[in-house]
Amino acid sequence: MVKILKNRRFWKWGSIGFLSILVLFLLGGLFIPSPLFTTSYSTVVESSNGDLLGARISDDEQWRFPANDSIPYKYEVCVLQFEDKHFYHHPGVNLASIVRAMVQNIKAREVVSGGSTITMQVSRLARGNRKRSLKNKLIEVFWALHIELRYSKAEILKLYASHAPFGGNVVGIEAASWRYFARDSEQLSWAESATLAVLPNAPSLIYPGRLDDKLKQKRDRLLEKLLEVGKIDSMTFELAISESLPEKVNALPNPAYHFTEMMNEERKGQRTRSTINSVIQNRAKQVVRKHQRRLKANYINNMAVLVAEIPSKKVLAYVGNTFSIDSLDHGNFVDVIQSPRSTGSILKPFLYCKMMDDGMLLPGMLVPDIPIRFGGFTPMNFDRQYNGAVPAEEALARSLNIPAVHLLREFGVAPFYSFLKQTGMSTLYQSSDYYGLSLILGGAEVKLWDLAGMYASLATILDTYNNQDGLYLSMPFTPLIWHENENAEQGSELKQPVVRSASIYSTFKALLEVTRPETESGWERFAHSKRIAWKTGTSFGFRDAWAVGITSKYVVAVWCGNADGEGRAGLTGVSAAAPVMFDVFSTLPDASWFETPVDEMDSIEVCSESGFLPGENCENRKTILVPQGNKIGVCRRHQRIHLNAEQTHRVNANCYPVSKMVHKNWFVLPPSMEYYYKRENVLYATLPPLMPGCTENQQQLDFIYPREWNRIFIPVELDGTKGKLIVELAHRLTNVDVYWYLDDDFLGITKNIHQFELRPEPGWHTLSVSDNLGNILTKRFLVVNP
């Protein structure tokens, strides 16, 4: 009976003791942190196919890469053979190994073996790699048991591989692989994997040129064990032991410096699989390096290139600036792709496209190109020449400034400002009134990143429409994509698009006609040449040179200049940026051109000379495809005129018999346009003179400059003297005398070239001109104080 009671008492207290130990064990697990490691990691940026684009050191100055998804097979085999053969079969602690280690240490009278499993080593690393002692060993055992309950074996092995020390400030297999062997861990040989497997056991052995024999002995012993257990064959073994050890610590690859810097700001301490194509990135860098030598001769030190894919909008190449050892004093660390710069003419296609879409513009419609002044704004063409009138598509292709300002004035600054914001231009920090008409000529700034995204969105809209049966997306203008797991949020189908594909196609068609740089001359004669719609821009003072090119597959955007804003003569989009853009395109695969969105286009007749819808007096007509919804009026440039029988003079019924008249339709421009237009268009026929004795209301005189007479500001000359106002007049006829009067005071006579210098005092004045045929033109104007 007593024996039974003793057994019951034993089991009772034994159960209580066991449960107490179990409770203490479970409660003790609460003091083990989760996650185990709270250390900082290096920022790691990879290409779309896994190549290393760059890395930045962690906050604690360690090269510690975030853990990869898997452990390389060769390294796993090596580290398990060396550190823990029974890793997959013990609960975190291997009692046999601990007992064996104790016996070895007692015999050697020093610590020669720790008997730690990989799980216990993870515990020690998580606790800060504290000094080895019996107390810490027991804690490591306790932690290891809990770690085995929390994590799978694969996860534990990844924790070890990514936090093991590999000498110096190198932590983890990934960082060690790149620092010592300059390659990804998946590409390591058996010898290299064995080297990294033995290194955490004695990380001080890795020092190129020192202690190589000890490290090689440890490595080769491990390779012998692999041979013995059948993990490698004899040939592999012989080749492996013949491999040399690392001779230096390698610098990490850095083919996308500025992109990596951006990722370090946005995703610090993370591993990022980007959309960058390493092949295209390296080719773009080579193009930049080639042109850097060319431009540097003109003290143009900086350049940026961005390549994106259509329709995914994935960034394929990101070269944020020139970068070489001998040019680090020119702002080369500045990421120009993310830096706002003056737009120059690079936004003109967006105005052309939107006006086409709103039915306010036809491709061949004549737009004025004469001297103009709007308040204090006096736009000039780049070549400081005037064409009188030019077709809208030609004005876009030639990037003429004055026609663009006329079009923006007609469309409205505020609507265009709003449209640019819709397209993704994030740098419009001021109101539309602040920019005014200068918005189309560089009055605002844009980032190359935004600009490439804006053009890419246009191409994507057109591509989506053609390939998705007329589909329009509710969010067509979205930023470029740089992360492989990121998708463009373009929304669902929308019936009323921001801008239609037909208008985009018409704009791209106009941009195909842009004259290429000299290195690309004659391109249209070669069938294999890429069809590239492209546009350049040059900011005021030759500070920024832009070029953007579009195919159905790619968008290439280029900026050239100086990061500090210094202008250089000759720094233009055509001469500096365009050659870079075309060279980048030459490295990309060919792409077919966009399909014509015929369902959104109408076939209409237009007047061949004016580009407007033909009126009753327009004889020469042609048929073109334009976006539906055209609102352009009929041509008013053609007049029905009456000539004498010899067709030498104009006549009318008051001075010539109607029966003898010859009636003709005549293309007539206003005098101010005609003055310049006839210089550039030799086939333009001016109106025959009026027969003496006949009178008509046809305007013969027109002021070319100034065009705005409300308020005229005359600046003081540099020497302090009163400035002058130069007035220029156009006359339809040649060899006529023009008489000039200011406030009824006679000034003088001009012939053929009608210009006069005026020096009026502040206040109101009246300028009158008349010719010897009796035609009179008068302007009243106000001169304001300088």
Backbone hydrogen bonds, N-H to C=O, Kabsch-Sander energy under -0.5 kcal/mol:
donor,donor_aa,acceptor,acceptor_aa,energy
5,L,1,M,-2.3
6,K,2,V,-2.5
7,N,3,K,-2.1
8,R,4,I,-2.5
9,R,5,L,-2.7
10,F,6,K,-2.3
11,W,7,N,-2.7
12,K,8,R,-2.6
13,W,9,R,-2.6
14,G,10,F,-2.5
15,S,11,W,-2.6
16,I,12,K,-2.5
17,G,13,W,-2.6
18,F,14,G,-2.7
19,L,15,S,-3.0
20,S,16,I,-2.6
21,I,17,G,-2.6
22,L,18,F,-2.7
23,V,19,L,-3.1
24,L,20,S,-2.9
25,F,21,I,-2.5
26,L,22,L,-2.8
27,L,23,V,-3.3
28,G,24,L,-2.5
29,G,25,F,-1.1
30,L,27,L,-1.5
31,F,28,G,-1.6
32,I,29,G,-1.3
38,T,36,L,-0.5
42,S,64,R,-3.4
43,T,56,R,-1.8
44,V,42,S,-0.6
44,V,270,Q,-2.4
45,V,54,G,-2.7
46,E,272,T,-3.1
47,S,51,D,-3.1
48,S,276,I,-3.1
50,G,47,S,-1.8
53,L,45,V,-2.8
53,L,51,D,-0.5
54,G,45,V,-1.3
56,R,43,T,-2.1
58,S,62,Q,-2.2
61,E,58,S,-1.9
63,W,169,N,-3.6
64,R,62,Q,-1.4
65,F,63,W,-0.5
65,F,171,V,-0.7
76,E,72,P,-2.5
77,V,73,Y,-2.5
78,C,74,K,-2.2
79,V,75,Y,-3.0
80,L,76,E,-2.2
81,Q,77,V,-1.9
82,F,78,C,-2.0
83,E,79,V,-3.1
84,D,79,V,-0.7
84,D,80,L,-1.1
87,F,84,D,-1.4
89,H,86,H,-2.3
90,H,86,H,-1.0
95,L,93,V,-0.7
98,I,94,N,-1.9
99,V,95,L,-2.7
100,R,96,A,-2.4
101,A,97,S,-2.3
102,M,98,I,-2.3
103,V,99,V,-2.3
104,Q,100,R,-2.4
105,N,101,A,-2.5
106,I,102,M,-2.3
107,K,103,V,-2.4
108,A,104,Q,-2.3
109,R,105,N,-1.0
110,E,105,N,-1.2
112,V,110,E,-0.9
121,Q,117,T,-2.2
122,V,118,I,-2.1
123,S,119,T,-1.9
124,R,120,M,-2.4
125,L,121,Q,-2.5
126,A,122,V,-2.6
127,R,123,S,-1.6
128,G,125,L,-1.3
129,N,124,R,-3.1
137,K,133,S,-2.4
138,L,134,L,-2.3
139,I,135,K,-2.1
140,E,136,N,-2.5
141,V,137,K,-2.1
142,F,138,L,-2.4
143,W,139,I,-3.0
144,A,140,E,-2.8
145,L,141,V,-2.0
146,H,142,F,-1.5
147,I,143,W,-2.9
148,E,144,A,-2.2
149,L,145,L,-1.0
150,R,146,H,-1.7
151,Y,147,I,-2.8
156,I,152,S,-2.3
157,L,153,K,-2.5
158,K,154,A,-1.9
159,L,155,E,-2.2
160,Y,156,I,-2.2
161,A,157,L,-2.7
162,S,158,K,-2.1
163,H,159,L,-0.7
163,H,160,Y,-1.1
164,A,160,Y,-1.6
166,F,170,V,-2.7
170,V,167,G,-1.9
171,V,63,W,-2.6
171,V,169,N,-0.6
172,G,164,A,-3.0
173,I,161,A,-2.9
176,A,172,G,-2.2
177,S,173,I,-2.5
178,W,174,E,-1.7
179,R,175,A,-2.7
180,Y,176,A,-2.5
181,F,176,A,-0.5
181,F,177,S,-1.8
182,A,178,W,-1.0
183,R,177,S,-1.0
187,Q,184,D,-1.8
188,L,185,S,-1.3
193,S,189,S,-2.6
194,A,190,W,-2.5
195,T,191,A,-2.1
196,L,192,E,-2.1
197,A,193,S,-1.6
198,V,194,A,-1.9
199,L,195,T,-1.1
201,N,198,V,-0.7
202,A,198,V,-0.6
202,A,199,L,-1.6
205,L,202,A,-2.2
206,I,203,P,-1.3
207,Y,205,L,-1.2
207,Y,210,R,-0.6
210,R,207,Y,-3.0
215,L,211,L,-1.8
216,K,212,D,-2.7
217,Q,213,D,-2.3
218,K,214,K,-2.1
219,R,215,L,-2.5
220,D,216,K,-3.0
221,R,217,Q,-2.2
222,L,218,K,-1.7
223,L,219,R,-2.1
224,E,220,D,-2.1
225,K,221,R,-1.9
226,L,222,L,-2.2
227,L,223,L,-1.9
228,E,224,E,-2.4
229,V,225,K,-2.3
230,G,227,L,-0.8
231,K,226,L,-2.4
232,I,226,L,-1.1
237,F,233,D,-2.3
238,E,234,S,-2.6
239,L,235,M,-2.4
240,A,236,T,-2.4
241,I,237,F,-2.6
242,S,238,E,-0.9
243,E,240,A,-1.3
250,N,179,R,-3.9
250,N,248,K,-0.7
256,A,53,L,-1.5
257,Y,254,N,-0.6
260,T,256,A,-2.7
261,E,257,Y,-2.3
262,M,258,H,-2.1
263,M,259,F,-2.3
264,N,260,T,-2.2
265,E,261,E,-1.2
266,E,262,M,-2.1
267,R,263,M,-3.6
270,Q,267,R,-1.7
272,T,44,V,-3.0
272,T,270,Q,-0.6
273,R,271,R,-0.5
274,S,46,E,-2.6
274,S,272,T,-0.9
275,T,482,W,-1.5
277,N,316,L,-1.9
278,S,276,I,-0.7
281,Q,277,N,-2.9
282,N,278,S,-2.2
283,R,279,V,-2.1
284,A,280,I,-2.5
285,K,281,Q,-2.1
286,Q,282,N,-1.9
287,V,283,R,-2.1
288,V,284,A,-2.4
289,R,285,K,-2.6
290,K,286,Q,-2.2
291,H,287,V,-2.4
292,Q,288,V,-2.1
293,R,289,R,-1.2
294,R,290,K,-0.9
295,L,291,H,-2.8
296,K,292,Q,-2.2
297,A,293,R,-0.7
297,A,294,R,-0.5
298,N,295,L,-1.8
299,Y,296,K,-2.1
300,I,295,L,-1.8
301,N,299,Y,-0.7
302,N,561,G,-2.5
304,A,559,W,-2.4
305,V,319,V,-2.2
306,L,557,A,-2.5
307,V,317,A,-2.2
308,A,555,V,-2.6
309,E,314,K,-2.5
310,I,553,K,-3.0
313,K,309,E,-2.3
315,V,481,I,-2.9
316,L,307,V,-3.1
317,A,307,V,-1.6
319,V,305,V,-2.8
320,G,318,Y,-0.7
327,S,324,S,-1.8
328,L,325,I,-0.7
330,H,327,S,-0.9
334,V,331,G,-1.3
336,V,320,G,-1.9
336,V,334,V,-1.3
338,Q,335,D,-1.1
339,S,336,V,-1.6
341,R,446,V,-2.2
343,T,444,A,-2.0
346,I,343,T,-1.8
348,K,345,S,-1.7
350,F,347,L,-1.2
351,L,347,L,-1.1
352,Y,348,K,-2.4
353,C,349,P,-2.6
354,K,350,F,-2.2
355,M,351,L,-2.6
356,M,352,Y,-2.1
357,D,353,C,-2.3
358,D,354,K,-2.0
359,G,356,M,-1.3
360,M,355,M,-2.7
361,L,355,M,-0.7
365,M,362,L,-1.5
366,L,610,S,-2.5
367,V,390,V,-2.5
369,D,388,G,-2.6
374,F,377,F,-3.4
375,G,373,R,-0.6
377,F,374,F,-2.5
378,T,376,G,-0.6
384,R,381,N,-1.5
387,N,369,D,-0.5
388,G,369,D,-2.5
389,A,387,N,-2.2
390,V,367,V,-2.0
392,A,365,M,-1.6
393,E,363,P,-3.1
395,A,391,P,-2.6
396,L,392,A,-2.0
397,A,393,E,-2.4
398,R,394,E,-2.9
399,S,396,L,-0.7
400,L,395,A,-2.4
404,A,400,L,-0.9
405,V,401,N,-2.2
406,H,402,I,-2.3
407,L,403,P,-2.4
408,L,404,A,-2.4
409,R,405,V,-2.4
410,E,406,H,-1.8
411,F,407,L,-2.7
412,G,408,L,-3.2
416,F,412,G,-1.6
417,Y,413,V,-2.8
418,S,414,A,-2.3
419,F,415,P,-2.1
420,L,416,F,-2.5
421,K,417,Y,-1.7
422,Q,418,S,-1.8
423,T,419,F,-2.0
424,G,420,L,-0.6
424,G,421,K,-0.9
425,M,420,L,-2.1
426,S,424,G,-0.9
428,L,425,M,-0.5
429,Y,427,T,-1.9
435,Y,431,S,-1.2
436,G,432,S,-2.7
438,S,435,Y,-1.1
439,L,436,G,-1.6
440,I,437,L,-1.3
441,L,438,S,-1.5
442,G,439,L,-0.5
443,G,438,S,-2.8
446,V,341,R,-2.8
448,L,336,V,-0.6
449,W,337,I,-2.1
451,L,447,K,-2.7
452,A,448,L,-2.6
453,G,449,W,-1.8
454,M,450,D,-2.6
455,Y,451,L,-2.3
456,A,452,A,-2.5
457,S,453,G,-2.1
458,L,454,M,-1.7
459,A,455,Y,-2.2
460,T,456,A,-2.3
461,I,457,S,-2.5
462,L,458,L,-1.9
463,D,459,A,-2.5
464,T,460,T,-3.0
465,Y,461,I,-2.3
466,N,462,L,-2.1
467,N,463,D,-2.0
468,Q,464,T,-1.9
470,G,465,Y,-2.7
471,L,464,T,-0.5
474,S,492,S,-2.1
475,M,490,Q,-2.8
478,T,476,P,-1.0
481,I,313,K,-2.9
484,E,273,R,-2.6
486,E,483,H,-1.8
490,Q,488,A,-1.5
494,L,472,Y,-1.8
504,I,500,R,-1.7
505,Y,501,S,-2.9
506,S,502,A,-2.1
507,T,503,S,-1.9
508,F,504,I,-2.8
509,K,505,Y,-2.3
510,A,506,S,-1.7
511,L,507,T,-1.9
512,L,508,F,-1.1
513,E,509,K,-0.5
513,E,510,A,-1.1
514,V,511,L,-1.0
520,E,517,P,-2.4
521,S,518,E,-1.5
523,W,520,E,-1.4
525,R,522,G,-1.6
526,F,523,W,-1.7
527,A,525,R,-0.6
529,S,526,F,-1.5
532,I,530,K,-0.9
533,A,550,I,-2.3
534,W,511,L,-1.4
534,W,532,I,-0.5
535,K,548,V,-2.2
537,G,546,W,-1.6
539,S,544,D,-2.2
542,F,539,S,-1.6
545,A,560,C,-2.3
546,W,537,G,-3.2
547,A,558,V,-1.7
548,V,535,K,-2.6
549,G,556,V,-2.5
550,I,533,A,-2.7
551,T,554,Y,-2.6
552,S,592,S,-0.7
555,V,308,A,-2.2
556,V,549,G,-2.1
557,A,306,L,-2.8
558,V,547,A,-2.8
559,W,304,A,-2.2
560,C,545,A,-2.3
561,G,302,N,-2.1
562,N,543,R,-0.7
563,A,330,H,-0.6
565,G,562,N,-2.3
568,R,542,F,-2.1
571,L,568,R,-2.1
572,T,570,G,-1.6
576,A,572,T,-2.6
577,A,572,T,-1.0
578,A,573,G,-2.9
580,V,576,A,-0.6
581,M,577,A,-2.2
582,F,578,A,-2.6
583,D,579,P,-1.9
584,V,580,V,-2.2
585,F,581,M,-2.3
586,S,582,F,-1.7
587,T,583,D,-0.6
587,T,584,V,-1.3
588,L,585,F,-1.5
598,V,596,T,-2.3
600,E,597,P,-1.8
601,M,598,V,-1.7
602,D,626,V,-3.1
604,I,602,D,-0.7
604,I,624,I,-2.6
606,V,622,K,-2.7
607,C,612,F,-3.5
608,S,620,N,-2.6
611,G,607,C,-2.4
613,L,633,G,-1.5
618,C,615,G,-1.3
619,E,617,N,-0.7
621,R,619,E,-0.6
622,K,606,V,-2.1
624,I,604,I,-2.7
626,V,602,D,-2.4
626,V,624,I,-0.5
628,Q,600,E,-2.4
631,K,359,G,-2.2
635,C,613,L,-3.1
639,Q,666,W,-2.8
641,I,639,Q,-0.7
641,I,664,K,-3.1
643,L,662,V,-3.0
644,N,649,H,-2.0
647,Q,644,N,-1.7
650,R,689,P,-2.7
651,V,642,H,-2.6
655,C,652,N,-1.8
656,Y,652,N,-1.2
660,K,657,P,-1.0
661,M,658,V,-1.2
662,V,643,L,-2.5
664,K,641,I,-2.3
666,W,639,Q,-2.9
668,V,637,R,-3.7
668,V,666,W,-0.7
673,M,670,P,-0.5
674,E,670,P,-3.1
675,Y,671,P,-2.2
676,Y,672,S,-0.7
676,Y,673,M,-0.7
677,Y,673,M,-2.8
678,K,674,E,-2.1
679,R,676,Y,-0.8
680,E,676,Y,-1.1
681,N,677,Y,-1.7
682,V,680,E,-0.6
684,Y,681,N,-1.8
686,T,684,Y,-0.6
691,M,650,R,-2.7
694,C,691,M,-2.4
702,D,730,A,-1.7
704,I,728,E,-2.4
705,Y,728,E,-1.5
709,W,707,R,-0.6
712,I,782,L,-3.3
713,F,711,R,-0.5
714,I,712,I,-0.5
714,I,784,V,-0.6
717,E,721,T,-2.5
720,G,717,E,-2.0
725,L,758,L,-3.3
726,I,724,K,-0.5
727,V,725,L,-0.7
727,V,756,F,-2.8
728,E,705,Y,-2.7
729,L,754,H,-2.8
730,A,702,D,-3.2
732,R,700,Q,-1.8
738,V,750,T,-2.5
739,Y,770,S,-3.6
740,W,748,G,-2.5
741,Y,768,S,-2.6
742,L,745,D,-2.6
743,D,741,Y,-0.5
743,D,766,T,-3.3
745,D,742,L,-1.7
746,F,744,D,-0.5
747,L,740,W,-3.1
748,G,740,W,-1.0
750,T,738,V,-2.2
752,N,736,V,-0.7
753,I,751,K,-2.4
754,H,729,L,-0.6
754,H,752,N,-0.7
755,Q,753,I,-1.0
756,F,727,V,-2.2
758,L,725,L,-3.1
758,L,756,F,-0.5
763,G,783,V,-2.4
765,H,781,F,-2.6
767,L,779,K,-3.1
768,S,741,Y,-2.8
769,V,777,L,-2.6
770,S,739,Y,-1.7
771,D,775,N,-1.9
772,N,737,D,-1.1
774,G,771,D,-1.6
777,L,769,V,-2.6
779,K,767,L,-2.7
781,F,765,H,-2.4
782,L,709,W,-0.8
782,L,710,N,-0.6
783,V,763,G,-2.7
784,V,712,I,-2.2
784,V,782,L,-0.5
